[in-house]
Amino acid sequence: MSGYVPLSERRHRAHAKLLDAVGTGNRVLDVGCSSGYLARPLAERGNTMVGIELDPEAARAAEEFCERVLVGDVETMELPLEPGSFDVVLGGDVIEHLRDPGATLARLRPFLRPGGRIVLSTPNIANWAIRLSLLSGRWRYTERGILDRSHTHLFTRATLVETLERAGYRVERIDFSVPVPGDSDLLDAVGRAIGRLRPSLFAYQFVAVAQTSS
């Protein structure tokens, strides 16, 4: 099974924001559920989880926390799911890996009940560190982070909003995280305070919450 970023429930970080946005007592479609690192705490909060995962080994691990896990490529596989059967579609760091994010978001929309929500996180390609690298003439893909070599689409805040709206969603809010190295909530709070000055520049990740527009 490929390596995945460990769950961090520190309140200013993206995972915690995803969990809070999903809430409790919902039926949730966890797209790219990985080994169930988000499904586990969400199931513990009273949510019913259904997963979709490309990696069969990770999918087997996620089955412990999910009602069922569908194995395959969400962009091309058949989706044997009932229309309007989910309160929330969750995509934690998924859309940057898709070949056509907008088409996939539109494909998932019919499975949400009226007024249902999609909750996403994705890196901010306009982060200050990336801008500085470009000014210095550097653009290097890495094993992890914003320029993870497995990323196929990169988003700014504006293009994230545009992608969701074109897929038929109405954006409720775009939150963000500015994680600071280490495990200090205080330092994360300082990072968030700085991020509020200009989220499009300082955000490391965006967390989007949007509703079906029809």
N, C-alpha and C positions, 0 to 999 in steps of 0.2 A: 504494500500500500504506500502510495506517495506520501511525502511529508506534508503536514498541514500546520498552519499557525495554531498554537494552543488557544483554547478559550480563555478570554480575559473578561471578567465581569466587573472590572474597575469602572466606576460610574461615568467617567468622562471618555471612555474608549468605545470604539464602534460596536463591539459585540454587545456590550451592556445597552447601548442605544437601540440596537436591533431587538433585543429581548423586550425592552420596555415598550417599543413601538408595536410589537405583536400583541402584548398584553396577556390576558388569562382567559381560559374557557372558550377558546376559539378552535375551529377546525382549520389547520394550517397545511398548505402545500409547500414543503421545503425543497426548493429547486437547487440542485448541487449540494445535497445534504451532507456530503462527505461521510465521515465516520459517525455522524450524529452529534457533533460537538455543540450545535445549537439546539438540536431536537431534544437532547437530554434535559437541559434546564427548562425548556419550554413545556415538555411533557410533565415535569415536576410541578409546573405552575398550572396544571389542569388543562393544557391544550391537547387536542388530538392531532397527531402528526402523521402525514403521508410524505414520503421522500421520493425524489428523483435523483439518481446518481449514476455517472458514467463509469466509475471504477467499481467493478464487482466486489472486490475485497472490502473497500470502504462501505459499500452498500450492505454487505453482510453485517458489519459492525453496527451500522445505523439501525438495523432491524430490531435491535434490543429496545429502541426508544420510539419506534414508529409502528403504526398500525400496519403499514405495508411500505415497501420501497420498490419503486420501479427502476429497473436497470437499463440504461441506454442514453442516447444523445437526445436531450430535450428539444433540439432543433429539428430532428428528423423522425424520431420514434413515434409510434402510435401512442396516444395518451388515453388509456381506457378509464376516463374519469367523467363523472356526471357534471353537466353544465350547472353552474351556480351552486356547487357543493362545498365551496371553501369561503371562509371569512377573510383569510389572509393568504397571499402568496408571498413567500419569503425567498429572497435571493441574496445571501451573504457573500459578497465578493465573487459574483458569478458573471455579471453581464460583460465585464472586461475580457472574459474568455470566449465569448460567443462570436460566431462568424457574422451573424446579423442580429444584433441585440434588439433593434426595434421590432423586427418581424417576430422574434420569440416572445417579447413582451405582449405583443398583440395576440399571439397564439394562446397565451396563458389567460388572457382577460376573460374569456367566456366561462372559465371555471370558477370565477368569483361570483358570489351572490351580489345582488344590487346593493351598492354602497360598500362593497368589500374593498379591502386595501391591499396594495402591493407595497412591500417594505424591502428596500435595497440598500446595499452599501457598495461603494466602488472608490478606487483611488482618485485623487485629484492631480491630473497631469499638469495643472498650472501652479502646483506647489512651488514655493520660493526656491527650493533646492534644485528642482528641475529647470526653472528659469535661469538660475545662476549657472548651471552646467551648460545650458545652451549658449549663454553669453560667452562662456569660455571655450565653446566649440566642442563640447563633449556630449555624447549621447550613447550611453553604454547600457545594454540590457544586463540584468542581474538575475540571481537565483530567486530572490524575494524582493518585495517592495513595489513601488510604483511602476518601475520598469522591469518587472518580472518578465522573463523571456516568453512565458506562456500567454501573456496578454496580447489580444488581437485588436481590441478597441480601447481607446483612452478618452477620458471624459473630463471636461471642465464643468463647473456648476451649470453654466448656460446650456451646454450640449446635453447634459444629463436631463435637464428640464425639457428641452426640445424633444429628446428621444421618448420620454414618457408621454408627453402630450401627443405626439404623432402616433403613438401606439394606442391612444384612446383613454388616457388617464388624466385626471385633474390633480395636479400636485398640491398637497396640503402643506408640506414643509420640507425644507432641506436643512438637516442638521449637519454637524461636522465633528471631527475629532482632530486633536493636535497632540498626539501622544509624545511624551517626553521619556527618554531612556531611563530605565529603572522601574521601580514599583511604588512610586510615591503619588498618592492621590493629590497631595498638595502641589507637587510640580505639574501634574496633569491639569490642575485647576489654573495654575499660572499660564500654562500653554493655551488653555481654552480662552482665558482672558485676553491674551495676545491675539488669538485667532479671531475673536469677535471684532477686532479693529478692521480686519479685511479677510473674511473667510476664504474668498477666492484665491488669495495669495498664501495664507498660512495653513489652511486645512490640509491634512494628510489624506483623510478619507471623507467622503460625503455619505450621509445616511438619508435616503429619500423615503418619504411616505406619500403615497398617492392613492386616490380613489378611482374606481371605474367612473367614467364620465357619462355613462348612460345606464 
